[in-house]
Amino acid sequence: MKVRDMVQKLGLKVFSGESGLENEIAGGYVSDLLSDVMGNTDENFVWMTLQTHKNIMAVASLKELAAIIIVKGLQPDEDTIAHSNEEGVPLLGTDMETFEISGKLYGFLNN
């Protein structure tokens, strides 16, 4: 599944990083600890978090993630949006809780 398909199926908001909407998704990961994400995600995963600061983009770039979903209706910082556009990593948003969005993504990826 491509990030663009996930955005459509889950009704996600695209904050930035539109150039990465064709990224392929290999899986998902949920964590709000940057060190946990750095140590445990794989390339082309979608990271679901409530973090909104620019350091999430540094982690996403380092791990070559497919996209980041910010949960609970939170808004990313302007620096985060700018970094997302530079790196081409989509920064997405949802009003859903992490539990709900991760369950829906899991369902789509495993059907």
Chimera marker file (.cmm) of the C-alpha trace (Angstrom):
<marker_set name="trace">
<marker id="1" x="0.000" y="0.000" z="0.000" r="1" g="1" b="0" radius="0.5"/>
<marker id="2" x="1.211" y="3.497" z="-0.786" r="1" g="1" b="0" radius="0.5"/>
<marker id="3" x="0.987" y="6.419" z="1.642" r="1" g="1" b="0" radius="0.5"/>
<marker id="4" x="-1.502" y="8.096" z="-0.711" r="1" g="1" b="0" radius="0.5"/>
<marker id="5" x="-3.840" y="5.070" z="-0.431" r="1" g="1" b="0" radius="0.5"/>
<marker id="6" x="-3.564" y="5.091" z="3.363" r="1" g="1" b="0" radius="0.5"/>
<marker id="7" x="-4.399" y="8.812" z="3.487" r="1" g="1" b="0" radius="0.5"/>
<marker id="8" x="-7.528" y="8.212" z="1.453" r="1" g="1" b="0" radius="0.5"/>
<marker id="9" x="-8.690" y="5.082" z="3.305" r="1" g="1" b="0" radius="0.5"/>
<marker id="10" x="-8.118" y="6.544" z="6.766" r="1" g="1" b="0" radius="0.5"/>
<marker id="11" x="-9.212" y="10.110" z="5.990" r="1" g="1" b="0" radius="0.5"/>
<marker id="12" x="-5.900" y="11.597" z="7.115" r="1" g="1" b="0" radius="0.5"/>
<marker id="13" x="-4.898" y="15.239" z="6.799" r="1" g="1" b="0" radius="0.5"/>
<marker id="14" x="-1.704" y="15.913" z="4.848" r="1" g="1" b="0" radius="0.5"/>
<marker id="15" x="0.254" y="18.649" z="6.619" r="1" g="1" b="0" radius="0.5"/>
<marker id="16" x="3.372" y="18.436" z="4.438" r="1" g="1" b="0" radius="0.5"/>
<marker id="17" x="5.785" y="16.173" z="2.582" r="1" g="1" b="0" radius="0.5"/>
<marker id="18" x="3.458" y="15.610" z="-0.382" r="1" g="1" b="0" radius="0.5"/>
<marker id="19" x="6.381" y="14.462" z="-2.535" r="1" g="1" b="0" radius="0.5"/>
<marker id="20" x="6.495" y="11.272" z="-0.425" r="1" g="1" b="0" radius="0.5"/>
<marker id="21" x="2.862" y="10.247" z="-0.915" r="1" g="1" b="0" radius="0.5"/>
<marker id="22" x="3.972" y="7.510" z="-3.329" r="1" g="1" b="0" radius="0.5"/>
<marker id="23" x="6.154" y="5.871" z="-0.646" r="1" g="1" b="0" radius="0.5"/>
<marker id="24" x="5.384" y="2.208" z="-0.102" r="1" g="1" b="0" radius="0.5"/>
<marker id="25" x="4.323" y="1.158" z="3.390" r="1" g="1" b="0" radius="0.5"/>
<marker id="26" x="5.939" y="-1.961" z="4.873" r="1" g="1" b="0" radius="0.5"/>
<marker id="27" x="4.437" y="-1.757" z="8.373" r="1" g="1" b="0" radius="0.5"/>
<marker id="28" x="3.650" y="0.521" z="11.271" r="1" g="1" b="0" radius="0.5"/>
<marker id="29" x="5.096" y="1.490" z="14.628" r="1" g="1" b="0" radius="0.5"/>
<marker id="30" x="3.633" y="3.261" z="17.641" r="1" g="1" b="0" radius="0.5"/>
<marker id="31" x="5.787" y="5.109" z="20.152" r="1" g="1" b="0" radius="0.5"/>
<marker id="32" x="6.296" y="8.556" z="21.613" r="1" g="1" b="0" radius="0.5"/>
<marker id="33" x="9.941" y="7.927" z="22.563" r="1" g="1" b="0" radius="0.5"/>
<marker id="34" x="12.385" y="8.958" z="19.857" r="1" g="1" b="0" radius="0.5"/>
<marker id="35" x="15.035" y="6.502" z="21.051" r="1" g="1" b="0" radius="0.5"/>
<marker id="36" x="12.511" y="3.648" z="20.905" r="1" g="1" b="0" radius="0.5"/>
<marker id="37" x="11.597" y="4.515" z="17.327" r="1" g="1" b="0" radius="0.5"/>
<marker id="38" x="15.264" y="4.789" z="16.324" r="1" g="1" b="0" radius="0.5"/>
<marker id="39" x="15.982" y="1.374" z="17.795" r="1" g="1" b="0" radius="0.5"/>
<marker id="40" x="12.937" y="-0.550" z="16.647" r="1" g="1" b="0" radius="0.5"/>
<marker id="41" x="11.385" y="0.711" z="13.402" r="1" g="1" b="0" radius="0.5"/>
<marker id="42" x="12.221" y="-0.467" z="9.945" r="1" g="1" b="0" radius="0.5"/>
<marker id="43" x="12.501" y="1.307" z="6.619" r="1" g="1" b="0" radius="0.5"/>
<marker id="44" x="9.147" y="2.238" z="5.034" r="1" g="1" b="0" radius="0.5"/>
<marker id="45" x="7.198" y="1.969" z="8.282" r="1" g="1" b="0" radius="0.5"/>
<marker id="46" x="4.528" y="4.490" z="9.273" r="1" g="1" b="0" radius="0.5"/>
<marker id="47" x="5.184" y="5.993" z="12.695" r="1" g="1" b="0" radius="0.5"/>
<marker id="48" x="2.180" y="6.995" z="14.828" r="1" g="1" b="0" radius="0.5"/>
<marker id="49" x="2.923" y="9.494" z="17.612" r="1" g="1" b="0" radius="0.5"/>
<marker id="50" x="1.679" y="12.497" z="19.540" r="1" g="1" b="0" radius="0.5"/>
<marker id="51" x="5.039" y="14.252" z="19.190" r="1" g="1" b="0" radius="0.5"/>
<marker id="52" x="4.928" y="17.393" z="17.010" r="1" g="1" b="0" radius="0.5"/>
<marker id="53" x="8.440" y="18.905" z="17.230" r="1" g="1" b="0" radius="0.5"/>
<marker id="54" x="11.064" y="18.877" z="14.481" r="1" g="1" b="0" radius="0.5"/>
<marker id="55" x="13.094" y="16.045" z="16.035" r="1" g="1" b="0" radius="0.5"/>
<marker id="56" x="10.498" y="13.561" z="14.774" r="1" g="1" b="0" radius="0.5"/>
<marker id="57" x="11.566" y="14.437" z="11.245" r="1" g="1" b="0" radius="0.5"/>
<marker id="58" x="15.205" y="13.757" z="12.066" r="1" g="1" b="0" radius="0.5"/>
<marker id="59" x="14.238" y="10.275" z="13.254" r="1" g="1" b="0" radius="0.5"/>
<marker id="60" x="11.996" y="9.704" z="10.229" r="1" g="1" b="0" radius="0.5"/>
<marker id="61" x="14.813" y="10.657" z="7.876" r="1" g="1" b="0" radius="0.5"/>
<marker id="62" x="17.385" y="8.551" z="9.706" r="1" g="1" b="0" radius="0.5"/>
<marker id="63" x="15.148" y="5.467" z="9.629" r="1" g="1" b="0" radius="0.5"/>
<marker id="64" x="13.790" y="6.176" z="6.111" r="1" g="1" b="0" radius="0.5"/>
<marker id="65" x="10.186" y="5.986" z="7.291" r="1" g="1" b="0" radius="0.5"/>
<marker id="66" x="7.292" y="6.099" z="4.827" r="1" g="1" b="0" radius="0.5"/>
<marker id="67" x="5.306" y="8.673" z="6.836" r="1" g="1" b="0" radius="0.5"/>
<marker id="68" x="4.438" y="10.014" z="10.272" r="1" g="1" b="0" radius="0.5"/>
<marker id="69" x="0.880" y="10.226" z="11.608" r="1" g="1" b="0" radius="0.5"/>
<marker id="70" x="0.291" y="12.726" z="14.403" r="1" g="1" b="0" radius="0.5"/>
<marker id="71" x="-2.680" y="11.610" z="16.499" r="1" g="1" b="0" radius="0.5"/>
<marker id="72" x="-5.376" y="13.209" z="18.692" r="1" g="1" b="0" radius="0.5"/>
<marker id="73" x="-5.837" y="16.291" z="16.495" r="1" g="1" b="0" radius="0.5"/>
<marker id="74" x="-2.433" y="17.690" z="17.437" r="1" g="1" b="0" radius="0.5"/>
<marker id="75" x="-0.729" y="20.111" z="15.043" r="1" g="1" b="0" radius="0.5"/>
<marker id="76" x="2.922" y="19.970" z="13.976" r="1" g="1" b="0" radius="0.5"/>
<marker id="77" x="5.301" y="22.860" z="14.611" r="1" g="1" b="0" radius="0.5"/>
<marker id="78" x="6.225" y="25.075" z="11.635" r="1" g="1" b="0" radius="0.5"/>
<marker id="79" x="9.822" y="23.791" z="11.796" r="1" g="1" b="0" radius="0.5"/>
<marker id="80" x="8.512" y="20.238" z="11.607" r="1" g="1" b="0" radius="0.5"/>
<marker id="81" x="6.455" y="21.046" z="8.515" r="1" g="1" b="0" radius="0.5"/>
<marker id="82" x="9.434" y="22.697" z="6.823" r="1" g="1" b="0" radius="0.5"/>
<marker id="83" x="11.678" y="19.712" z="7.570" r="1" g="1" b="0" radius="0.5"/>
<marker id="84" x="9.004" y="17.320" z="6.275" r="1" g="1" b="0" radius="0.5"/>
<marker id="85" x="8.893" y="19.175" z="2.966" r="1" g="1" b="0" radius="0.5"/>
<marker id="86" x="12.706" y="19.155" z="2.719" r="1" g="1" b="0" radius="0.5"/>
<marker id="87" x="12.941" y="15.412" z="3.401" r="1" g="1" b="0" radius="0.5"/>
<marker id="88" x="9.870" y="14.337" z="1.406" r="1" g="1" b="0" radius="0.5"/>
<marker id="89" x="8.478" y="12.392" z="4.364" r="1" g="1" b="0" radius="0.5"/>
<marker id="90" x="4.713" y="12.917" z="4.612" r="1" g="1" b="0" radius="0.5"/>
<marker id="91" x="3.535" y="14.405" z="7.883" r="1" g="1" b="0" radius="0.5"/>
<marker id="92" x="-0.075" y="13.385" z="8.396" r="1" g="1" b="0" radius="0.5"/>
<marker id="93" x="-2.709" y="14.027" z="11.026" r="1" g="1" b="0" radius="0.5"/>
<marker id="94" x="-5.826" y="12.477" z="12.515" r="1" g="1" b="0" radius="0.5"/>
<marker id="95" x="-8.251" y="13.227" z="15.333" r="1" g="1" b="0" radius="0.5"/>
<marker id="96" x="-8.233" y="9.523" z="16.239" r="1" g="1" b="0" radius="0.5"/>
<marker id="97" x="-6.492" y="8.132" z="19.301" r="1" g="1" b="0" radius="0.5"/>
<marker id="98" x="-3.327" y="6.123" z="18.671" r="1" g="1" b="0" radius="0.5"/>
<marker id="99" x="-5.051" y="2.846" z="19.521" r="1" g="1" b="0" radius="0.5"/>
<marker id="100" x="-7.764" y="3.429" z="16.916" r="1" g="1" b="0" radius="0.5"/>
<marker id="101" x="-5.548" y="4.590" z="14.044" r="1" g="1" b="0" radius="0.5"/>
<marker id="102" x="-2.990" y="1.830" z="14.606" r="1" g="1" b="0" radius="0.5"/>
<marker id="103" x="-5.732" y="-0.816" z="14.596" r="1" g="1" b="0" radius="0.5"/>
<marker id="104" x="-7.173" y="0.515" z="11.351" r="1" g="1" b="0" radius="0.5"/>
<marker id="105" x="-3.759" y="0.666" z="9.673" r="1" g="1" b="0" radius="0.5"/>
<marker id="106" x="-2.969" y="-2.857" z="10.855" r="1" g="1" b="0" radius="0.5"/>
<marker id="107" x="-6.246" y="-4.064" z="9.356" r="1" g="1" b="0" radius="0.5"/>
<marker id="108" x="-5.532" y="-2.465" z="5.976" r="1" g="1" b="0" radius="0.5"/>
<marker id="109" x="-1.991" y="-3.799" z="5.810" r="1" g="1" b="0" radius="0.5"/>
<marker id="110" x="-2.953" y="-7.352" z="6.747" r="1" g="1" b="0" radius="0.5"/>
<marker id="111" x="-5.958" y="-7.948" z="4.496" r="1" g="1" b="0" radius="0.5"/>
<link id1="1" id2="2" r="1" g="1" b="0" radius="0.2"/>
<link id1="2" id2="3" r="1" g="1" b="0" radius="0.2"/>
<link id1="3" id2="4" r="1" g="1" b="0" radius="0.2"/>
<link id1="4" id2="5" r="1" g="1" b="0" radius="0.2"/>
<link id1="5" id2="6" r="1" g="1" b="0" radius="0.2"/>
<link id1="6" id2="7" r="1" g="1" b="0" radius="0.2"/>
<link id1="7" id2="8" r="1" g="1" b="0" radius="0.2"/>
<link id1="8" id2="9" r="1" g="1" b="0" radius="0.2"/>
<link id1="9" id2="10" r="1" g="1" b="0" radius="0.2"/>
<link id1="10" id2="11" r="1" g="1" b="0" radius="0.2"/>
<link id1="11" id2="12" r="1" g="1" b="0" radius="0.2"/>
<link id1="12" id2="13" r="1" g="1" b="0" radius="0.2"/>
<link id1="13" id2="14" r="1" g="1" b="0" radius="0.2"/>
<link id1="14" id2="15" r="1" g="1" b="0" radius="0.2"/>
<link id1="15" id2="16" r="1" g="1" b="0" radius="0.2"/>
<link id1="16" id2="17" r="1" g="1" b="0" radius="0.2"/>
<link id1="17" id2="18" r="1" g="1" b="0" radius="0.2"/>
<link id1="18" id2="19" r="1" g="1" b="0" radius="0.2"/>
<link id1="19" id2="20" r="1" g="1" b="0" radius="0.2"/>
<link id1="20" id2="21" r="1" g="1" b="0" radius="0.2"/>
<link id1="21" id2="22" r="1" g="1" b="0" radius="0.2"/>
<link id1="22" id2="23" r="1" g="1" b="0" radius="0.2"/>
<link id1="23" id2="24" r="1" g="1" b="0" radius="0.2"/>
<link id1="24" id2="25" r="1" g="1" b="0" radius="0.2"/>
<link id1="25" id2="26" r="1" g="1" b="0" radius="0.2"/>
<link id1="26" id2="27" r="1" g="1" b="0" radius="0.2"/>
<link id1="27" id2="28" r="1" g="1" b="0" radius="0.2"/>
<link id1="28" id2="29" r="1" g="1" b="0" radius="0.2"/>
<link id1="29" id2="30" r="1" g="1" b="0" radius="0.2"/>
<link id1="30" id2="31" r="1" g="1" b="0" radius="0.2"/>
<link id1="31" id2="32" r="1" g="1" b="0" radius="0.2"/>
<link id1="32" id2="33" r="1" g="1" b="0" radius="0.2"/>
<link id1="33" id2="34" r="1" g="1" b="0" radius="0.2"/>
<link id1="34" id2="35" r="1" g="1" b="0" radius="0.2"/>
<link id1="35" id2="36" r="1" g="1" b="0" radius="0.2"/>
<link id1="36" id2="37" r="1" g="1" b="0" radius="0.2"/>
<link id1="37" id2="38" r="1" g="1" b="0" radius="0.2"/>
<link id1="38" id2="39" r="1" g="1" b="0" radius="0.2"/>
<link id1="39" id2="40" r="1" g="1" b="0" radius="0.2"/>
<link id1="40" id2="41" r="1" g="1" b="0" radius="0.2"/>
<link id1="41" id2="42" r="1" g="1" b="0" radius="0.2"/>
<link id1="42" id2="43" r="1" g="1" b="0" radius="0.2"/>
<link id1="43" id2="44" r="1" g="1" b="0" radius="0.2"/>
<link id1="44" id2="45" r="1" g="1" b="0" radius="0.2"/>
<link id1="45" id2="46" r="1" g="1" b="0" radius="0.2"/>
<link id1="46" id2="47" r="1" g="1" b="0" radius="0.2"/>
<link id1="47" id2="48" r="1" g="1" b="0" radius="0.2"/>
<link id1="48" id2="49" r="1" g="1" b="0" radius="0.2"/>
<link id1="49" id2="50" r="1" g="1" b="0" radius="0.2"/>
<link id1="50" id2="51" r="1" g="1" b="0" radius="0.2"/>
<link id1="51" id2="52" r="1" g="1" b="0" radius="0.2"/>
<link id1="52" id2="53" r="1" g="1" b="0" radius="0.2"/>
<link id1="53" id2="54" r="1" g="1" b="0" radius="0.2"/>
<link id1="54" id2="55" r="1" g="1" b="0" radius="0.2"/>
<link id1="55" id2="56" r="1" g="1" b="0" radius="0.2"/>
<link id1="56" id2="57" r="1" g="1" b="0" radius="0.2"/>
<link id1="57" id2="58" r="1" g="1" b="0" radius="0.2"/>
<link id1="58" id2="59" r="1" g="1" b="0" radius="0.2"/>
<link id1="59" id2="60" r="1" g="1" b="0" radius="0.2"/>
<link id1="60" id2="61" r="1" g="1" b="0" radius="0.2"/>
<link id1="61" id2="62" r="1" g="1" b="0" radius="0.2"/>
<link id1="62" id2="63" r="1" g="1" b="0" radius="0.2"/>
<link id1="63" id2="64" r="1" g="1" b="0" radius="0.2"/>
<link id1="64" id2="65" r="1" g="1" b="0" radius="0.2"/>
<link id1="65" id2="66" r="1" g="1" b="0" radius="0.2"/>
<link id1="66" id2="67" r="1" g="1" b="0" radius="0.2"/>
<link id1="67" id2="68" r="1" g="1" b="0" radius="0.2"/>
<link id1="68" id2="69" r="1" g="1" b="0" radius="0.2"/>
<link id1="69" id2="70" r="1" g="1" b="0" radius="0.2"/>
<link id1="70" id2="71" r="1" g="1" b="0" radius="0.2"/>
<link id1="71" id2="72" r="1" g="1" b="0" radius="0.2"/>
<link id1="72" id2="73" r="1" g="1" b="0" radius="0.2"/>
<link id1="73" id2="74" r="1" g="1" b="0" radius="0.2"/>
<link id1="74" id2="75" r="1" g="1" b="0" radius="0.2"/>
<link id1="75" id2="76" r="1" g="1" b="0" radius="0.2"/>
<link id1="76" id2="77" r="1" g="1" b="0" radius="0.2"/>
<link id1="77" id2="78" r="1" g="1" b="0" radius="0.2"/>
<link id1="78" id2="79" r="1" g="1" b="0" radius="0.2"/>
<link id1="79" id2="80" r="1" g="1" b="0" radius="0.2"/>
<link id1="80" id2="81" r="1" g="1" b="0" radius="0.2"/>
<link id1="81" id2="82" r="1" g="1" b="0" radius="0.2"/>
<link id1="82" id2="83" r="1" g="1" b="0" radius="0.2"/>
<link id1="83" id2="84" r="1" g="1" b="0" radius="0.2"/>
<link id1="84" id2="85" r="1" g="1" b="0" radius="0.2"/>
<link id1="85" id2="86" r="1" g="1" b="0" radius="0.2"/>
<link id1="86" id2="87" r="1" g="1" b="0" radius="0.2"/>
<link id1="87" id2="88" r="1" g="1" b="0" radius="0.2"/>
<link id1="88" id2="89" r="1" g="1" b="0" radius="0.2"/>
<link id1="89" id2="90" r="1" g="1" b="0" radius="0.2"/>
<link id1="90" id2="91" r="1" g="1" b="0" radius="0.2"/>
<link id1="91" id2="92" r="1" g="1" b="0" radius="0.2"/>
<link id1="92" id2="93" r="1" g="1" b="0" radius="0.2"/>
<link id1="93" id2="94" r="1" g="1" b="0" radius="0.2"/>
<link id1="94" id2="95" r="1" g="1" b="0" radius="0.2"/>
<link id1="95" id2="96" r="1" g="1" b="0" radius="0.2"/>
<link id1="96" id2="97" r="1" g="1" b="0" radius="0.2"/>
<link id1="97" id2="98" r="1" g="1" b="0" radius="0.2"/>
<link id1="98" id2="99" r="1" g="1" b="0" radius="0.2"/>
<link id1="99" id2="100" r="1" g="1" b="0" radius="0.2"/>
<link id1="100" id2="101" r="1" g="1" b="0" radius="0.2"/>
<link id1="101" id2="102" r="1" g="1" b="0" radius="0.2"/>
<link id1="102" id2="103" r="1" g="1" b="0" radius="0.2"/>
<link id1="103" id2="104" r="1" g="1" b="0" radius="0.2"/>
<link id1="104" id2="105" r="1" g="1" b="0" radius="0.2"/>
<link id1="105" id2="106" r="1" g="1" b="0" radius="0.2"/>
<link id1="106" id2="107" r="1" g="1" b="0" radius="0.2"/>
<link id1="107" id2="108" r="1" g="1" b="0" radius="0.2"/>
<link id1="108" id2="109" r="1" g="1" b="0" radius="0.2"/>
<link id1="109" id2="110" r="1" g="1" b="0" radius="0.2"/>
<link id1="110" id2="111" r="1" g="1" b="0" radius="0.2"/>
</marker_set>
